[in-house]
Amino acid sequence: MGLILYQYEFCPFCAKVRAKLEELNIPYEAINVERDPNDPLRKEMRERSGVATVPVIKHGDVWLGESADIIAYVEKHKEELKNVG
């Protein structure tokens, strides 16, 4: 299963994660999340990741927020992530 990045296009923390994914040549799907806290996608993201802010990634059953934690995760799992389309 591929990597999904929940983000805002102009969020600097999201840009940092996108830059790392691109540097490591990790394919991902970017999904823009509404700023509205009542948006169903945002609610699901918050419930599953425990984080109310973006960026958040989903990789299989793993939901992870906070840009530094995401970057550490993708660096640790980069070979696995590169081999998933």
C-alpha positions in Angstrom: 0.0 0.0 0.0 1.3 3.4 -1.0 2.0 6.5 1.2 -0.7 9.1 1.6 0.2 12.6 2.7 -2.6 14.7 4.2 -1.6 18.3 3.8 -2.4 22.0 3.1 -0.7 23.1 -0.1 0.9 26.2 1.5 1.8 24.7 4.9 5.6 25.0 5.5 5.7 21.8 7.6 3.9 19.9 4.7 6.4 21.4 2.3 9.3 20.1 4.4 7.8 16.6 4.3 7.1 16.8 0.5 10.7 17.9 0.0 12.0 14.9 2.0 9.8 12.5 0.1 11.0 13.9 -3.2 14.6 13.8 -2.1 14.3 10.1 -1.2 12.3 9.4 -4.4 9.4 8.0 -2.4 6.1 8.0 -4.3 3.1 9.4 -2.5 -0.4 10.7 -2.9 -1.1 14.2 -1.6 -4.5 14.9 -0.3 -5.4 18.5 0.6 -7.4 18.7 3.8 -9.9 21.4 4.5 -9.2 23.8 7.3 -12.7 23.3 8.6 -12.4 21.2 11.8 -15.8 19.6 11.0 -14.7 18.3 7.7 -15.2 14.5 7.7 -11.7 13.8 6.2 -10.1 16.0 8.8 -12.0 14.4 11.6 -10.9 10.9 10.4 -7.3 12.1 10.1 -7.4 13.5 13.7 -9.1 10.4 15.1 -6.6 7.9 13.5 -3.4 9.9 13.9 -4.2 11.6 17.2 -3.0 14.9 15.6 -5.3 17.8 14.7 -2.7 19.5 12.4 -1.1 18.6 9.1 1.0 17.1 7.8 -0.2 13.5 8.5 0.8 10.4 6.6 -0.9 7.1 6.2 1.1 4.0 5.3 -0.8 0.8 5.6 -2.2 0.8 9.2 0.2 3.5 10.3 -1.1 7.0 10.8 1.6 9.5 11.9 1.6 13.3 12.4 4.2 15.9 13.1 6.7 16.7 10.4 9.8 15.6 12.3 8.3 12.2 13.2 7.1 11.7 9.6 10.6 12.5 8.2 12.2 10.1 10.7 9.7 7.4 9.7 10.2 7.8 5.9 14.0 7.8 6.4 13.8 4.6 8.4 11.4 2.9 5.9 12.7 4.5 2.7 13.5 1.2 0.9 10.1 -0.3 1.7 8.4 2.9 0.7 10.3 3.2 -2.6 9.1 -0.3 -3.6 5.4 0.6 -3.2 3.5 2.2 -6.0 
